[in-house]
Amino acid sequence: MKTYTKSAVILLAALAFVGCSKTEEFQNNSDSALEIASVSGILSYTPMSKAVITGDSLPDTESAKGIGLFVTAADGGAYDGKTEGFSNVRYTYNGEKWSTTTPVYLSKTEGKLYGYFPYSEAATKLMAIPVASSLNGTDYLYATPNDVSYSQKSVSLQMNHALARLHLTIKKGDKYLKDCELSKIAIESDAIAATGTMNIITGVVTGLKDEGATGSVVFEGDGVTGTVTEKGIEKDILLVPASTGEGKKDLSLTLTIDGADAKILFSGEGGLDIRRNTKYTVTLYINNNMNLVFSKGRGGEQIHAL
């Protein structure tokens, strides 16, 4: 009886060792590390002068930041029972491949991979990535979710735009006789916010309403100041959508020209439906009475995944 008991203990210990080995099989194994094969929307990392992503290019000030990745269990919990999880892991591109200093080791358990651009150390919650309205600023992207596991460790990410983009062309009217120096751009609407958060699971952006900045976005100083000519100057404005309600919203745009304010209200133009992943193109002329005259079509052109 004692011999049987001792053998059983040895057998159980062996089984436990084998089970443990199976559990640890994929941990710290380079063969099981997540691989980023490609990122559509960030194709080449070709630098450019402006900060809004166009074509295959990224602004040179943003390209080194890379993307942030989260891996969760299929139900949203910790992946494969790892309480520490894989949260906000940074991957960067060296011109040939994506890599990280913090490998994500996958097991046979299927999980969900989520990502965003540009990487930020402050992005600790995948349902609340900080975003902000900007002039010629950062174009925030989020990835369509991917299933991952040891057998699905090579992943191609499809990035989507999270903010609305207002492409503004400002032209000096032929009868405007002053210098036409632009010093400030101000936008007001209940459809926009200065800051917000992006849920990279769904792509939904929520404008923050408790900081007193919702509904008013002001740009002045570097990037704004300049001389408006008859040929015109262009500004790319990225807006955090603050309203989820359907329908077009009133939006006013004020330009400070030669120290005086010129304002236009877009409710008279049918309003603007400020939605994420959408580009609006507006051309304004400054006339001799310091009024802004709207010209050309106002679009709802979709910003494609570039």
C-alpha positions as CSV (number, residue, x, y, z in Angstrom):
1,M,0.0,0.0,0.0
2,K,2.8,2.3,0.8
3,T,4.5,1.4,-2.5
4,Y,1.3,2.2,-4.4
5,T,0.9,5.5,-2.5
6,K,4.5,6.5,-3.2
7,S,4.1,5.6,-6.9
8,A,0.9,7.6,-7.1
9,V,2.6,10.6,-5.6
10,I,5.5,10.4,-8.1
11,L,3.0,10.0,-11.0
12,L,1.0,13.0,-9.9
13,A,4.2,15.1,-9.5
14,A,5.3,14.1,-13.0
15,L,1.9,14.9,-14.4
16,A,1.9,18.3,-12.6
17,F,5.4,18.9,-14.0
18,V,4.3,18.1,-17.5
19,G,1.2,20.3,-17.1
20,C,3.3,23.1,-15.8
21,S,5.7,22.7,-18.7
22,K,2.7,22.9,-21.1
23,T,1.5,26.0,-19.4
24,E,4.9,27.6,-19.6
25,E,5.5,26.3,-23.2
26,F,4.8,29.7,-24.9
27,Q,6.0,32.0,-22.2
28,N,9.3,33.9,-23.1
29,N,9.5,31.8,-26.3
30,S,10.6,34.0,-29.2
31,D,8.7,31.7,-31.6
32,S,5.5,32.7,-29.9
33,A,6.0,36.5,-30.0
34,L,3.5,38.6,-31.7
35,E,4.7,39.9,-35.1
36,I,3.3,43.0,-36.9
37,A,3.5,42.2,-40.6
38,S,2.1,45.5,-41.8
39,V,0.1,48.5,-40.8
40,S,-2.3,49.8,-43.4
41,G,-2.7,53.5,-43.0
42,I,0.9,53.9,-42.0
43,L,2.5,52.3,-45.1
44,S,6.0,53.8,-45.6
45,Y,6.9,56.2,-42.8
46,T,8.0,58.7,-45.5
47,P,8.5,62.0,-43.6
48,M,6.5,65.1,-44.6
49,S,6.3,68.7,-43.4
50,K,2.7,68.8,-42.2
51,A,1.4,66.8,-39.3
52,V,-1.8,65.5,-40.9
53,I,-1.3,62.1,-42.4
54,T,-1.7,62.0,-46.1
55,G,-0.9,59.3,-48.7
56,D,1.7,57.0,-47.3
57,S,3.4,59.6,-45.2
58,L,3.8,60.5,-41.6
59,P,5.0,63.8,-40.1
60,D,8.7,63.5,-39.3
61,T,7.9,64.6,-35.7
62,E,5.5,61.7,-35.2
63,S,7.1,58.8,-37.1
64,A,9.5,57.7,-34.3
65,K,6.6,57.4,-31.8
66,G,5.3,54.2,-33.3
67,I,2.0,52.5,-32.3
68,G,0.6,51.2,-29.0
69,L,-0.9,47.7,-28.7
70,F,-3.1,46.0,-26.2
71,V,-3.9,42.2,-26.1
72,T,-6.8,41.0,-24.0
73,A,-8.7,37.8,-23.6
74,A,-11.6,37.3,-26.0
75,D,-14.0,38.4,-23.2
76,G,-11.9,41.5,-22.5
77,G,-10.1,40.2,-19.4
78,A,-6.4,39.5,-19.0
79,Y,-5.0,37.4,-21.8
80,D,-4.4,33.8,-21.0
81,G,-4.9,34.5,-17.3
82,K,-1.9,36.8,-17.1
83,T,-2.9,39.3,-14.5
84,E,-0.4,41.9,-15.7
85,G,-1.7,41.6,-19.3
86,F,-0.2,43.2,-22.4
87,S,-1.0,46.9,-22.0
88,N,0.2,49.7,-24.2
89,V,3.1,47.9,-25.7
90,R,5.1,50.1,-28.1
91,Y,6.1,48.9,-31.5
92,T,8.2,51.0,-33.8
93,Y,9.2,50.8,-37.5
94,N,12.8,50.9,-38.7
95,G,12.1,51.1,-42.4
96,E,12.0,47.3,-42.8
97,K,10.0,45.8,-40.0
98,W,8.1,46.5,-36.8
99,S,9.7,45.6,-33.5
100,T,9.4,46.1,-29.8
101,T,11.6,45.9,-26.7
102,T,8.6,44.3,-24.8
103,P,7.6,41.1,-26.7
104,V,4.0,40.0,-26.5
105,Y,4.1,36.2,-26.1
106,L,1.0,34.4,-27.3
107,S,-0.3,30.9,-26.4
108,K,-2.9,28.6,-27.9
109,T,-5.5,30.7,-26.2
110,E,-7.2,33.1,-28.6
111,G,-7.2,36.8,-27.7
112,K,-8.0,40.2,-29.1
113,L,-5.4,42.7,-30.4
114,Y,-6.2,46.4,-30.3
115,G,-3.9,49.3,-31.5
116,Y,-3.6,53.0,-31.9
117,F,-1.3,55.7,-33.3
118,P,0.7,57.6,-32.2
119,Y,2.1,55.9,-29.2
120,S,1.8,57.7,-25.8
121,E,2.9,56.6,-22.4
122,A,-0.2,58.3,-21.0
123,A,-2.4,55.8,-22.9
124,T,-3.0,53.2,-20.1
125,K,-6.6,52.4,-20.8
126,L,-7.6,51.0,-24.2
127,M,-11.1,52.6,-23.8
128,A,-9.8,56.0,-23.0
129,I,-6.8,57.0,-25.1
130,P,-6.2,60.8,-24.8
131,V,-6.9,62.8,-28.0
132,A,-6.9,66.6,-28.7
133,S,-8.1,69.0,-31.4
134,S,-5.1,70.6,-33.2
135,L,-4.0,72.8,-36.0
136,N,-1.7,70.9,-38.3
137,G,-1.4,68.4,-35.4
138,T,-1.5,64.7,-34.7
139,D,-3.9,62.6,-36.7
140,Y,-5.1,59.9,-34.3
141,L,-5.7,56.4,-35.6
142,Y,-7.1,53.2,-34.2
143,A,-6.8,49.7,-35.5
144,T,-9.6,47.3,-36.5
145,P,-9.5,44.5,-33.8
146,N,-7.6,41.3,-34.7
147,D,-7.8,37.8,-33.3
148,V,-4.4,36.6,-32.1
149,S,-2.9,33.4,-30.7
150,Y,0.2,31.2,-31.3
151,S,-1.3,30.1,-34.6
152,Q,-2.3,33.7,-35.5
153,K,0.8,35.5,-34.3
154,S,1.6,37.4,-37.6
155,V,-0.9,40.3,-37.8
156,S,-1.7,43.0,-40.3
157,L,-3.3,46.1,-38.8
158,Q,-5.9,48.3,-40.5
159,M,-5.8,51.8,-39.1
160,N,-8.8,54.1,-39.1
161,H,-9.1,57.9,-38.5
162,A,-10.6,58.9,-35.2
163,L,-11.1,62.6,-35.6
164,A,-12.8,64.9,-38.1
165,R,-10.7,67.0,-40.4
166,L,-11.4,70.6,-41.5
167,H,-9.3,71.6,-44.4
168,L,-9.5,75.4,-44.5
169,T,-8.3,77.7,-47.3
170,I,-8.2,81.4,-46.5
171,K,-7.9,83.9,-49.4
172,K,-7.5,87.7,-49.5
173,G,-10.3,89.3,-51.5
174,D,-9.2,91.5,-54.4
175,K,-10.8,94.6,-52.8
176,Y,-9.2,94.1,-49.3
177,L,-6.5,96.8,-49.0
178,K,-4.9,96.1,-45.7
179,D,-1.9,93.8,-44.9
180,C,-4.2,90.8,-44.2
181,E,-2.2,89.4,-41.3
182,L,-3.8,86.3,-39.7
183,S,-3.1,85.9,-36.0
184,K,-5.9,83.6,-34.6
185,I,-8.4,81.0,-35.6
186,A,-11.3,80.2,-33.2
187,I,-14.0,77.6,-33.7
188,E,-17.2,77.3,-31.6
189,S,-19.8,74.5,-31.7
190,D,-21.4,72.0,-29.4
191,A,-20.2,69.4,-31.9
192,I,-16.5,69.8,-31.0
193,A,-14.2,69.7,-28.0
194,A,-10.7,70.8,-27.3
195,T,-9.8,67.4,-25.8
196,G,-11.3,63.9,-25.6
197,T,-10.8,60.2,-25.3
198,M,-10.7,57.5,-27.9
199,N,-12.1,54.0,-27.3
200,I,-9.8,51.9,-29.6
201,I,-12.1,48.9,-29.2
202,T,-15.0,50.7,-31.0
203,G,-13.3,53.8,-32.4
204,V,-15.8,56.0,-30.6
205,V,-14.3,59.4,-29.6
206,T,-15.9,61.3,-26.6
207,G,-15.3,65.0,-26.2
208,L,-14.4,65.9,-22.6
209,K,-17.1,68.2,-21.1
210,D,-15.8,68.7,-17.6
211,E,-12.7,70.9,-18.4
212,G,-14.6,74.0,-19.6
213,A,-13.1,73.6,-23.1
214,T,-15.9,71.8,-24.9
215,G,-17.4,73.8,-27.7
216,S,-14.4,76.2,-28.2
217,V,-11.1,75.5,-29.9
218,V,-8.7,78.4,-30.3
219,F,-5.4,78.4,-32.2
220,E,-2.9,81.3,-32.3
221,G,0.8,81.9,-32.4
222,D,3.1,79.5,-34.3
223,G,1.4,77.7,-37.1
224,V,-1.3,80.3,-37.4
225,T,0.4,83.7,-37.8
226,G,1.0,84.6,-41.4
227,T,0.1,86.8,-44.3
228,V,-3.0,85.9,-46.3
229,T,-2.6,86.4,-50.0
230,E,-4.9,86.3,-53.0
231,K,-3.6,82.8,-53.8
232,G,-4.5,81.8,-50.3
233,I,-3.1,79.9,-47.3
234,E,-4.2,76.5,-46.1
235,K,-4.8,75.1,-42.6
236,D,-5.6,71.6,-41.6
237,I,-7.6,71.5,-38.4
238,L,-8.3,68.2,-36.6
239,L,-11.4,68.3,-34.4
240,V,-12.5,66.1,-31.6
241,P,-16.2,65.3,-32.1
242,A,-18.1,66.0,-28.9
243,S,-21.6,65.3,-29.9
244,T,-23.0,61.9,-30.8
245,G,-26.4,63.2,-31.8
246,E,-27.5,62.9,-35.4
247,G,-28.0,65.9,-37.6
248,K,-25.9,68.9,-38.6
249,K,-24.6,71.3,-36.0
250,D,-24.1,75.1,-35.9
251,L,-20.5,76.0,-36.1
252,S,-18.9,79.4,-36.1
253,L,-15.4,80.2,-37.3
254,T,-13.7,83.4,-36.4
255,L,-10.5,84.7,-37.9
256,T,-8.5,87.5,-36.4
257,I,-7.2,89.5,-39.4
258,D,-5.1,92.7,-38.9
259,G,-6.2,92.8,-35.2
260,A,-9.9,92.6,-36.0
261,D,-12.3,89.6,-35.9
262,A,-14.1,88.3,-39.0
263,K,-16.7,85.6,-38.3
264,I,-18.9,83.2,-40.3
265,L,-21.7,81.0,-38.9
266,F,-22.1,77.7,-40.8
267,S,-25.7,77.2,-39.7
268,G,-26.5,79.6,-42.6
269,E,-24.7,77.2,-44.9
270,G,-26.7,74.2,-43.6
271,G,-24.5,73.4,-40.6
272,L,-21.7,70.9,-40.4
273,D,-22.1,67.3,-39.4
274,I,-18.9,66.8,-37.5
275,R,-18.1,63.1,-37.6
276,R,-14.9,61.1,-37.1
277,N,-13.2,59.8,-40.2
278,T,-14.7,62.6,-42.3
279,K,-13.0,65.5,-44.1
280,Y,-14.7,68.9,-44.7
281,T,-13.2,71.3,-47.2
282,V,-14.0,75.1,-46.8
283,T,-12.7,78.1,-48.7
284,L,-13.2,81.6,-47.3
285,Y,-12.6,85.0,-48.8
286,I,-11.9,88.1,-46.7
287,N,-13.7,91.0,-48.2
288,N,-13.3,94.8,-47.7
289,N,-15.8,94.9,-44.9
290,M,-13.9,92.3,-42.8
291,N,-16.6,89.8,-43.5
292,L,-15.9,86.2,-44.4
293,V,-17.5,85.0,-47.6
294,F,-18.0,81.2,-48.0
295,S,-17.1,79.8,-51.4
296,K,-17.0,76.4,-53.0
297,G,-18.6,73.2,-51.9
298,R,-18.5,72.1,-48.3
299,G,-17.8,68.4,-48.3
300,G,-18.4,65.3,-46.2
301,E,-15.5,63.7,-47.9
302,Q,-14.4,60.5,-46.1
303,I,-10.9,60.3,-45.0
304,H,-9.8,56.9,-46.2
305,A,-7.4,54.7,-44.3
306,L,-4.3,56.0,-46.0
